[in-house]
Amino acid sequence: MAHIDTGGGSGRNRNIELNLVPFIDLMSVLITFLLITAVWTQVSMIQIGSSMYGKKSDTQPSPTPPPNADVVLKVDVKEIGYVLTVGKQVISLPMQNGQFDDAGLVAQLQRVKQLYPEKIDAVVTVADAMPYEHLIKAMDNLLTSGFSAISVATGGN
């Protein structure tokens, strides 16, 4: 509380108490509201910008897809082990002695990297019941093998 004492020569002394707690509460709510609003404003600007400037005109040639863009590299982390999908080929790497076969996965990923040296993207899916550490380990194996653009997909079975 702020206390203002206005005393002086003639008359009675006045004692005025100014309660600052409601003012501080109001300022904290306003600052929070402004910060949240600023974030949503930036998000809407990104969405508007992509739709406004991303329109395709008839004079622009269609962009050529990057090489091997159609080859999908996906690592499924399941209760039985890793399942590696390269295009239409499916490679199953079952668990060994109750542990995931990380060395086998890295070897297969390095073989894929030799076949497609310019490929850097991969997708990881994890079953909902699996611990988070297995997702991180699969991502580390992809990074070790040279796949830096990793996406995590939901709905792993």
Contacts in CASP RR format, 6 or more apart in sequence:
PFRMAT RR
TARGET T0000
AUTHOR 0000-0000-0000
METHOD contacts of the structure
MODEL  1
MAHIDTGGGSGRNRNIELNLVPFIDLMSVLITFLLITAVWTQVSMIQIGS
SMYGKKSDTQPSPTPPPNADVVLKVDVKEIGYVLTVGKQVISLPMQNGQF
DDAGLVAQLQRVKQLYPEKIDAVVTVADAMPYEHLIKAMDNLLTSGFSAI
SVATGGN
1 17 0 8 1.000
1 18 0 8 1.000
1 19 0 8 1.000
1 20 0 8 1.000
1 21 0 8 1.000
2 17 0 8 1.000
2 18 0 8 1.000
2 20 0 8 1.000
3 15 0 8 1.000
3 16 0 8 1.000
3 17 0 8 1.000
3 18 0 8 1.000
4 15 0 8 1.000
4 16 0 8 1.000
4 17 0 8 1.000
4 18 0 8 1.000
5 13 0 8 1.000
5 14 0 8 1.000
5 15 0 8 1.000
6 13 0 8 1.000
6 14 0 8 1.000
6 16 0 8 1.000
7 13 0 8 1.000
7 14 0 8 1.000
66 118 0 8 1.000
67 118 0 8 1.000
68 116 0 8 1.000
68 118 0 8 1.000
68 119 0 8 1.000
70 87 0 8 1.000
71 86 0 8 1.000
71 87 0 8 1.000
71 116 0 8 1.000
71 119 0 8 1.000
72 85 0 8 1.000
72 86 0 8 1.000
72 87 0 8 1.000
72 123 0 8 1.000
73 84 0 8 1.000
73 85 0 8 1.000
73 86 0 8 1.000
73 87 0 8 1.000
73 112 0 8 1.000
73 119 0 8 1.000
73 121 0 8 1.000
73 122 0 8 1.000
73 123 0 8 1.000
73 147 0 8 1.000
74 84 0 8 1.000
74 85 0 8 1.000
74 122 0 8 1.000
74 123 0 8 1.000
74 124 0 8 1.000
74 125 0 8 1.000
74 153 0 8 1.000
75 82 0 8 1.000
75 83 0 8 1.000
75 84 0 8 1.000
75 85 0 8 1.000
75 105 0 8 1.000
75 122 0 8 1.000
75 123 0 8 1.000
75 124 0 8 1.000
75 125 0 8 1.000
75 138 0 8 1.000
75 141 0 8 1.000
75 142 0 8 1.000
76 82 0 8 1.000
76 83 0 8 1.000
76 84 0 8 1.000
76 85 0 8 1.000
76 125 0 8 1.000
76 126 0 8 1.000
76 156 0 8 1.000
76 157 0 8 1.000
77 100 0 8 1.000
77 124 0 8 1.000
77 125 0 8 1.000
77 126 0 8 1.000
77 127 0 8 1.000
77 130 0 8 1.000
77 134 0 8 1.000
77 135 0 8 1.000
77 138 0 8 1.000
78 127 0 8 1.000
78 130 0 8 1.000
78 156 0 8 1.000
78 157 0 8 1.000
79 127 0 8 1.000
79 129 0 8 1.000
79 130 0 8 1.000
80 92 0 8 1.000
80 94 0 8 1.000
80 95 0 8 1.000
81 92 0 8 1.000
81 93 0 8 1.000
81 94 0 8 1.000
81 95 0 8 1.000
81 100 0 8 1.000
81 101 0 8 1.000
82 92 0 8 1.000
82 93 0 8 1.000
82 100 0 8 1.000
82 101 0 8 1.000
82 105 0 8 1.000
82 138 0 8 1.000
83 90 0 8 1.000
83 91 0 8 1.000
83 92 0 8 1.000
83 93 0 8 1.000
84 90 0 8 1.000
84 91 0 8 1.000
84 92 0 8 1.000
84 93 0 8 1.000
84 105 0 8 1.000
84 108 0 8 1.000
84 109 0 8 1.000
84 112 0 8 1.000
85 91 0 8 1.000
86 112 0 8 1.000
91 108 0 8 1.000
93 100 0 8 1.000
93 101 0 8 1.000
93 104 0 8 1.000
93 105 0 8 1.000
93 108 0 8 1.000
94 101 0 8 1.000
95 101 0 8 1.000
100 134 0 8 1.000
100 137 0 8 1.000
102 137 0 8 1.000
102 141 0 8 1.000
105 138 0 8 1.000
105 141 0 8 1.000
106 141 0 8 1.000
106 144 0 8 1.000
106 145 0 8 1.000
109 141 0 8 1.000
109 142 0 8 1.000
109 144 0 8 1.000
109 145 0 8 1.000
109 146 0 8 1.000
109 147 0 8 1.000
110 145 0 8 1.000
112 119 0 8 1.000
112 145 0 8 1.000
113 119 0 8 1.000
113 145 0 8 1.000
113 146 0 8 1.000
113 147 0 8 1.000
119 147 0 8 1.000
120 146 0 8 1.000
120 147 0 8 1.000
120 148 0 8 1.000
120 149 0 8 1.000
121 147 0 8 1.000
121 149 0 8 1.000
121 150 0 8 1.000
121 151 0 8 1.000
122 142 0 8 1.000
122 147 0 8 1.000
122 149 0 8 1.000
122 150 0 8 1.000
122 151 0 8 1.000
123 150 0 8 1.000
123 151 0 8 1.000
123 152 0 8 1.000
123 153 0 8 1.000
124 135 0 8 1.000
124 138 0 8 1.000
124 139 0 8 1.000
124 142 0 8 1.000
124 150 0 8 1.000
124 151 0 8 1.000
124 152 0 8 1.000
124 153 0 8 1.000
125 152 0 8 1.000
125 153 0 8 1.000
125 154 0 8 1.000
125 155 0 8 1.000
125 156 0 8 1.000
126 134 0 8 1.000
126 135 0 8 1.000
126 138 0 8 1.000
126 152 0 8 1.000
126 156 0 8 1.000
127 156 0 8 1.000
127 157 0 8 1.000
128 155 0 8 1.000
128 156 0 8 1.000
135 152 0 8 1.000
139 150 0 8 1.000
139 152 0 8 1.000
142 150 0 8 1.000
143 150 0 8 1.000
END
